[in-house]
Amino acid sequence: MNGRAGRPEMKIIGLAGWSGSGKTTLVRKLIPALVARGYRVSTMKHAHHAFDIDKPGKDSYEHREAGATEVMITSANRWALMHEHRGAPEPTAEDLIPQMTQVDLLIIEGFKKERHDKIEVFRRAVGKPLLASEDPRIVAIASDGPAPEVDRPCLDLNDVEAIADFVVSHCGLGPARRQGAA
């Protein structure tokens, strides 16, 4: 299947797990490991709580408070688009993926009940059960110890290069571009 403008489809892998398992820490280590291999990587993060990237008193905040559905903030270095649901249901990851710019790999943190393939980040010390026992879309476990109760590959949570190897292989990422190539 092809993505936009005939380019290969963007590959997707999720990182799911209970709070405190180390998902964000793994994402922060996995991104540079994949970028160093020449892949363009983006992320999507689900927050289970109300969050705001804006501050009262800023113009963009005031635009949203006035009722704007979307507010884009832009500068020479970056741009951000904030979209207010205004009572609409929370979108799924599947709803949001088309809003992302096409890259080689999209890493989705959270959204643990959604239908994309995921690596479960698991630590027994958190005291929660393995999600993989109930979710066939979990394709591997990244753990600080063995997980013999599931029949999926168990990756060492501290071996980021091995996890990156798994992601590249599982997602079928093609040869990476050289750094700086268009």
N, C-alpha and C positions, 0 to 999 in steps of 0.2 A: 504494500500500500504506500502511496506517495503522499507526502505532506504538501504544504503550500508551494506553489510555483514549481512543481515537479521535483522538489528536493525530497530526499528520503524522510520518512516519518520520524518525528522526534521520539526517541526512546524514553521510557518512563520506568522508574523504580521507586518504590516507597520505602521509608524507614518507619516502622511502627513499634510501639512498645508502651509500657506503662510509664507514668511520670516518674522521673528519677532513674530511669534505666540507662540513660546516656545517649539518647537519640541526637540531640543537638551537638554534643561533643563529637560523635561519630561524623555527622554531616560536616562539621568544621574541619575535620581531618581528611575526609573523603574528597571534598571539593578540590583542594590543592593537589591531591594525588592524581585525580583524573585530569585536571587542567594541565599538570606537568606532562601528561601523556599526549596532550594536544587536543583534548576534547573541550568543546564549549558546553558549560554546565550552568543550569539555572535551578533555583529551588522554589518550592511552594511550602509554606508552613501554616499549619492549622493551629489556631489559638482557641483554647477551650473557655476563654474568659473574655470579657470586654477589653478591648485594647484600643489605643489611639496613638497614632504617630504624629499627631498635631497638638498644638498647645493653644489654650485660650489666649485671645489677644492677637494672634497671628491672623493675617488676612485670609489665608486658606481656611482656617478654623471658622472664622466669621462667615465665609461663603457657605460652608456646610451648615452652620447653625441657622443661616438664613433660609435654608431649604434646598440648596443645590443637591442634585442626585450624584453628580460627579464633580470633583475638583482636581485639576491637574496642576501640579507645582513643577516648575522647570527652571533649570539653571544651566550654566556651561558644563557642569560636571555630571548631572543626572536629572531624571524626571521621575515623578511619582504620580500615580493616579489613585485617588481615593474614591471609592464608590459606596454610597450609603444604601442600605437595603430598604430603608423607609417602610418597614413592616412586611416586606416580601420575605419568603422563606430563605434560610441560609443556603447558598449554592453548594453543590457537591464539587468534589475535585474535578469530576468529568465536565461539569459546567464551566469551571474556571480554566481548564487547560487551554482551550482555544484563545484565551486572553493573553497567553504567554507568547513571547517571541520565540520563533523556531530556533532551537539549539540542538546539539547532539544528544544531550541527556537532561531530563528534568527529574530532580530528586524531590519527592514529596514527603515531607516530614509530618507525621500525624495522619489524620484521615484513616485511622486504623480499621474502620469498618467498610471502607470502599473497595471497589472491585479491581484495582490495579495490583500487579505483582508487588510484593513487599518482602523486605528482610526484617525479621523481628529482632529488635535489640532487647536482650534479656539478661537480667541479673537476678539470681535467686535471692540475694539480700533484700531486694525490693519487696519480697513476700507476696507477689502476685503470680497467678498461673500463667503458663505459656499461652499466648494467643494462637499459636500455630495448631494447638489441639482442636480449635474450632474454625480455623480459617484456612481453606485450601489454597488461597492466593498468597500465602506466606511461602516463599520459595527457599528460604534459608533462615538460619538462626545465627545471629552474631552475639556471642555470649562470653562471659568471663569464666565459664566452666562448661562441662558437658551437659547435653540435653538429650539423654538416651530415650526419653519418652516420646519423641517425635522422629519421623522417618525422613527428615530433610537434612541437607548439609548443615553442619554446625561449624561456623567460622569463629576463629579467635577474635574477640572484640578488640584486642590490642594490636592485631596485625592488619593495619589499614591497607597495605599493599595487596594482601591476599583477598581482602574484601573488595578492593578495586578490581582485581583480576576477575573475581566472581561476577561483579556487576557488568564488566565489559563482555564477558562470555555469555552470561544469561541474557543480556539485552541485545546481543548480536551487534554491538557497536562495530562499525567498520573501521578501517585504518584511520587513525587520527590525523588531523591536519598538523602541519608544522606550526609552531607558535607564530602568531602574527599573520598567518595566511587568511585570505578573505573567505 
